[in-house]
């Protein structure tokens, strides 16, 4: 019979996998593709979720393919100025929409993190 520790660990792992499964389905629906050499992970990443290589990579390997219509990025001449601020503003606007946002599966995978320039 599994110990209480193992039961809790299994529940945590299963709970952590839900947002990843939802995100993968969401990405597939938007015709996004990624190499079988990479996978979502919670281990080996700075915080939250990340992508890690599961096999050796070679120069020239295509790791991701994202159609322009599926990207949150700049879409028009009105999108000028500081790229980070612009993207952060878009993310905040989508986050405020909560479950009504088209980006909800992606937003559920984000975790608070220190700014990259403060990483040790």
Secondary structure, DSSP 8 states (H G I E B T S, - for coil): ---HHHHHHHHHHHHHHHHHHHHHHHHHHTT-EE-TTEEEESSSSSSS-EEEESS---TT---EE--GGG--S--STT--S-HHHHHHHHHHHHHHTGGGSTTHHHHTT------GGG--
